[in-house]
Amino acid sequence: MITLKDVDKSNWEACAQLKVRPEQEDYIASNLYSIAEAQFLEGFVTKAIYHNDELIGFAMYGLDADDHNYWIYRFMIDKRYQGQGFGQKGMQLVIEDIYRRDDRTNALLLGYNPSNDPARKLYEKIGFKEIGIAEWGEMIAKYIFE
């Protein structure tokens, strides 16, 4: 069973130790950086992704001050657990968590490196639609809550 738990004093160090595959390292900030960054961004949420009692991934999301939509800023599954369907299940839980928030809009956005084909395939399978390249170089994809 896949679950989300808040990143807190009991698990933040373990979250910081999670790693993607070497070829994926240029695509995402480290979890340690993300955990630190979230301390200074009002309303940002960090979640640990678990399979049963085993920590397998990390996510960070928040309400963007410019467009007032939720954005998923970080999402990763540790290299030991990739390719087992955990990414899709974990992302669906993140989407459900955001859906339950009172301040959400009908759109959810994320950005990723256009050359990150595994991410593109995952997000497309879940229902994100690419809307174009942002000025900072990432592909932006949008999910519409139904």
Rosetta blueprint (number, residue, H / E / L):
1 M L
2 I E
3 T E
4 L E
5 K E
6 D E
7 V L
8 D L
9 K L
10 S L
11 N L
12 W H
13 E H
14 A H
15 C H
16 A H
17 Q H
18 L L
19 K L
20 V L
21 R L
22 P H
23 E H
24 Q H
25 E H
26 D H
27 Y H
28 I L
29 A L
30 S L
31 N H
32 L H
33 Y H
34 S H
35 I H
36 A H
37 E H
38 A H
39 Q L
40 F L
41 L L
42 E L
43 G L
44 F L
45 V E
46 T E
47 K E
48 A E
49 I E
50 Y E
51 H E
52 N L
53 D L
54 E E
55 L E
56 I E
57 G E
58 F E
59 A E
60 M E
61 Y E
62 G E
63 L E
64 D L
65 A L
66 D L
67 D L
68 H L
69 N L
70 Y E
71 W E
72 I E
73 Y E
74 R E
75 F E
76 M E
77 I E
78 D L
79 K H
80 R H
81 Y H
82 Q L
83 G L
84 Q L
85 G L
86 F H
87 G H
88 Q H
89 K H
90 G H
91 M H
92 Q H
93 L H
94 V H
95 I H
96 E H
97 D H
98 I H
99 Y H
100 R L
101 R L
102 D L
103 D L
104 R L
105 T L
106 N L
107 A E
108 L E
109 L E
110 L E
111 G E
112 Y E
113 N L
114 P L
115 S L
116 N L
117 D H
118 P H
119 A H
120 R H
121 K H
122 L H
123 Y H
124 E H
125 K H
126 I H
127 G L
128 F L
129 K E
130 E E
131 I E
132 G E
133 I E
134 A L
135 E L
136 W L
137 G L
138 E L
139 M E
140 I E
141 A E
142 K E
143 Y E
144 I E
145 F L
146 E L
